[in-house]
Structures are given as C-alpha cells and as structure tokens.
Amino acid sequence: MKLIVNPKTRKQEKDIKTFLENHSIDYIKLEEEAAVYRARRKSVSKKAKATGKLKDEIKEAVKEMRLIRSGKKRARNAEDFLNEL
C-alpha cells in the first residue's frame, strides 16, 4: 500500500515525519515532489511580497490623507493627479 502525503508547510512536513517515525512506519521522501514543493513555496512568497507592498502603499496613502486633513500637507489638484496617471 502507498500513501501519498503533500504537506503545505515545513511544519506539516515535520509533523508527518515525526508521526511516521513514532509509529515505526517506513517512508520515502520523493525528491521530485520536494522540487515541486520548493517551487510552490517560491510562488507563494512572491504573492506575499506583492501583498506586503500593497499594504505598505495603502498605509502610506492613509498617512498622507491624515496629514492633508490636519492641514500639515496640501492636497494636489485632481487634474494634476489624473495627468500623472
């Protein structure tokens, strides 16, 4: 019998390995699958970076709006803003 397990995180992988070892179950880690796992992790980290960048930009925009509302910074003309886009 073969059981294929595809952990999503390193912690899940470690937990599965520990479980198998504690119950004296033989297992083989396929290198092919490990390469797919690493590739998937890289694509997830790129998404996380993009999300982090978006969050930073939103925080900066909110900070700028607060400064404008408090009168510490002057707002731009809407026409100038649209021309910049």
ChimeraX commands (.cxc) that place a marker at each C-alpha (Angstrom):
marker #1 position 0.00,0.00,0.00 radius 0.5
marker #1 position 1.18,3.51,-0.78 radius 0.5
marker #1 position 0.07,6.65,0.93 radius 0.5
marker #1 position 0.92,9.95,-0.74 radius 0.5
marker #1 position 1.05,12.97,1.51 radius 0.5
marker #1 position 1.52,16.51,0.23 radius 0.5
marker #1 position 2.22,18.86,3.17 radius 0.5
marker #1 position 1.65,22.56,2.56 radius 0.5
marker #1 position 4.21,23.86,5.06 radius 0.5
marker #1 position 7.50,22.78,6.58 radius 0.5
marker #1 position 5.75,22.33,9.95 radius 0.5
marker #1 position 3.25,19.91,8.42 radius 0.5
marker #1 position 6.11,18.03,6.79 radius 0.5
marker #1 position 7.93,17.79,10.13 radius 0.5
marker #1 position 4.76,16.66,11.95 radius 0.5
marker #1 position 4.11,13.92,9.39 radius 0.5
marker #1 position 7.71,12.74,9.59 radius 0.5
marker #1 position 7.53,12.63,13.40 radius 0.5
marker #1 position 4.24,10.70,13.30 radius 0.5
marker #1 position 5.62,8.12,10.88 radius 0.5
marker #1 position 8.79,7.67,12.91 radius 0.5
marker #1 position 6.88,7.37,16.21 radius 0.5
marker #1 position 4.73,4.59,14.73 radius 0.5
marker #1 position 7.68,2.82,13.06 radius 0.5
marker #1 position 6.26,3.35,9.58 radius 0.5
marker #1 position 8.76,3.31,6.73 radius 0.5
marker #1 position 8.57,6.20,4.30 radius 0.5
marker #1 position 10.38,7.66,1.33 radius 0.5
marker #1 position 10.63,11.36,0.57 radius 0.5
marker #1 position 10.47,11.82,-3.17 radius 0.5
marker #1 position 12.96,14.40,-4.43 radius 0.5
marker #1 position 10.72,15.15,-7.41 radius 0.5
marker #1 position 7.93,16.14,-5.05 radius 0.5
marker #1 position 10.34,18.16,-2.94 radius 0.5
marker #1 position 11.28,20.24,-6.01 radius 0.5
marker #1 position 7.60,20.94,-6.70 radius 0.5
marker #1 position 7.16,21.92,-3.06 radius 0.5
marker #1 position 10.07,24.38,-3.24 radius 0.5
marker #1 position 8.74,25.88,-6.48 radius 0.5
marker #1 position 5.30,26.31,-4.92 radius 0.5
marker #1 position 6.83,27.99,-1.85 radius 0.5
marker #1 position 8.66,30.48,-4.09 radius 0.5
marker #1 position 5.48,31.47,-5.91 radius 0.5
marker #1 position 3.66,31.90,-2.60 radius 0.5
marker #1 position 6.44,34.12,-1.27 radius 0.5
marker #1 position 6.18,36.32,-4.39 radius 0.5
marker #1 position 2.47,36.76,-3.70 radius 0.5
marker #1 position 3.23,37.58,-0.07 radius 0.5
marker #1 position 5.74,40.23,-1.15 radius 0.5
marker #1 position 3.21,41.79,-3.51 radius 0.5
marker #1 position 0.58,41.79,-0.77 radius 0.5
marker #1 position 3.05,43.35,1.66 radius 0.5
marker #1 position 3.94,46.04,-0.87 radius 0.5
marker #1 position 0.25,46.84,-1.41 radius 0.5
marker #1 position -0.32,47.08,2.33 radius 0.5
marker #1 position 2.64,49.47,2.66 radius 0.5
marker #1 position 1.30,51.67,-0.14 radius 0.5
marker #1 position -2.16,51.79,1.45 radius 0.5
marker #1 position -0.65,52.70,4.83 radius 0.5
marker #1 position 1.33,55.49,3.16 radius 0.5
marker #1 position -1.81,56.80,1.44 radius 0.5
marker #1 position -3.75,56.80,4.72 radius 0.5
marker #1 position -0.90,58.63,6.45 radius 0.5
marker #1 position -0.87,61.23,3.66 radius 0.5
marker #1 position -4.65,61.72,3.91 radius 0.5
marker #1 position -4.37,62.30,7.67 radius 0.5
marker #1 position -1.71,64.95,7.08 radius 0.5
marker #1 position -3.92,66.65,4.48 radius 0.5
marker #1 position -6.94,66.62,6.80 radius 0.5
marker #1 position -4.93,68.05,9.69 radius 0.5
marker #1 position -3.64,70.84,7.42 radius 0.5
marker #1 position 0.01,69.81,7.65 radius 0.5
marker #1 position 0.13,68.93,3.97 radius 0.5
marker #1 position -1.55,70.44,0.95 radius 0.5
marker #1 position -3.73,68.30,-1.34 radius 0.5
marker #1 position -2.99,68.04,-5.06 radius 0.5
marker #1 position -5.29,69.25,-7.77 radius 0.5
marker #1 position -7.38,66.36,-9.20 radius 0.5
marker #1 position -6.46,67.37,-12.77 radius 0.5
marker #1 position -2.74,67.15,-11.95 radius 0.5
marker #1 position -3.29,63.76,-10.34 radius 0.5
marker #1 position -5.11,62.41,-13.41 radius 0.5
marker #1 position -2.44,63.77,-15.74 radius 0.5
marker #1 position 0.20,61.95,-13.72 radius 0.5
marker #1 position -1.62,58.64,-14.26 radius 0.5
marker link #1:1,2 radius 0.2
marker link #1:2,3 radius 0.2
marker link #1:3,4 radius 0.2
marker link #1:4,5 radius 0.2
marker link #1:5,6 radius 0.2
marker link #1:6,7 radius 0.2
marker link #1:7,8 radius 0.2
marker link #1:8,9 radius 0.2
marker link #1:9,10 radius 0.2
marker link #1:10,11 radius 0.2
marker link #1:11,12 radius 0.2
marker link #1:12,13 radius 0.2
marker link #1:13,14 radius 0.2
marker link #1:14,15 radius 0.2
marker link #1:15,16 radius 0.2
marker link #1:16,17 radius 0.2
marker link #1:17,18 radius 0.2
marker link #1:18,19 radius 0.2
marker link #1:19,20 radius 0.2
marker link #1:20,21 radius 0.2
marker link #1:21,22 radius 0.2
marker link #1:22,23 radius 0.2
marker link #1:23,24 radius 0.2
marker link #1:24,25 radius 0.2
marker link #1:25,26 radius 0.2
marker link #1:26,27 radius 0.2
marker link #1:27,28 radius 0.2
marker link #1:28,29 radius 0.2
marker link #1:29,30 radius 0.2
marker link #1:30,31 radius 0.2
marker link #1:31,32 radius 0.2
marker link #1:32,33 radius 0.2
marker link #1:33,34 radius 0.2
marker link #1:34,35 radius 0.2
marker link #1:35,36 radius 0.2
marker link #1:36,37 radius 0.2
marker link #1:37,38 radius 0.2
marker link #1:38,39 radius 0.2
marker link #1:39,40 radius 0.2
marker link #1:40,41 radius 0.2
marker link #1:41,42 radius 0.2
marker link #1:42,43 radius 0.2
marker link #1:43,44 radius 0.2
marker link #1:44,45 radius 0.2
marker link #1:45,46 radius 0.2
marker link #1:46,47 radius 0.2
marker link #1:47,48 radius 0.2
marker link #1:48,49 radius 0.2
marker link #1:49,50 radius 0.2
marker link #1:50,51 radius 0.2
marker link #1:51,52 radius 0.2
marker link #1:52,53 radius 0.2
marker link #1:53,54 radius 0.2
marker link #1:54,55 radius 0.2
marker link #1:55,56 radius 0.2
marker link #1:56,57 radius 0.2
marker link #1:57,58 radius 0.2
marker link #1:58,59 radius 0.2
marker link #1:59,60 radius 0.2
marker link #1:60,61 radius 0.2
marker link #1:61,62 radius 0.2
marker link #1:62,63 radius 0.2
marker link #1:63,64 radius 0.2
marker link #1:64,65 radius 0.2
marker link #1:65,66 radius 0.2
marker link #1:66,67 radius 0.2
marker link #1:67,68 radius 0.2
marker link #1:68,69 radius 0.2
marker link #1:69,70 radius 0.2
marker link #1:70,71 radius 0.2
marker link #1:71,72 radius 0.2
marker link #1:72,73 radius 0.2
marker link #1:73,74 radius 0.2
marker link #1:74,75 radius 0.2
marker link #1:75,76 radius 0.2
marker link #1:76,77 radius 0.2
marker link #1:77,78 radius 0.2
marker link #1:78,79 radius 0.2
marker link #1:79,80 radius 0.2
marker link #1:80,81 radius 0.2
marker link #1:81,82 radius 0.2
marker link #1:82,83 radius 0.2
marker link #1:83,84 radius 0.2
marker link #1:84,85 radius 0.2
view
